[in-house]
Amino acid sequence: MAVITVTSMLLVICVIATIVVVAVRVGQAPQRRQNLANAKAPVLQSVATVVDKREEVRGTNSQYGGSTLTTYYVTFQLPDSQRLELVVDGPASGQLVVGDTGQLAWQGTWFRGFQRQILR
């Protein structure tokens, strides 16, 4: 029968912990790169129209309860017919209606704001 020493057990735990840390960091790398690119991008503004909205709900459910995370997306169309789908927070999503036209501000893939045009 093999005898497992405390030292060998600690070594196995360290190797497993290292693998987990590396896997998590590798999984976060694309988001980190996107955030850096967004931070370096200029804030752009243009007249735009809200052409679509959607939400993605992800969550867990267990016998002890669950949790959900909702991500809100809004698609804007610019005057040159280019479309941008940006993630917005819940309150902004609630205030935007398909068909709204106004001044859109964005930075890379970050939504910075939308000032609705008031028609008189």
PyMOL commands that set and color helices and strands:
alter all, ss='L'
color gray80, all
select helices_A, chain A and resi 6-40+90-95
alter helices_A, ss='H'
color red, helices_A
select strands_A, chain A and resi 43-62+65-77+83-88+101-107+110-116
alter strands_A, ss='S'
color yellow, strands_A
deselect
rebuild
show_as cartoon
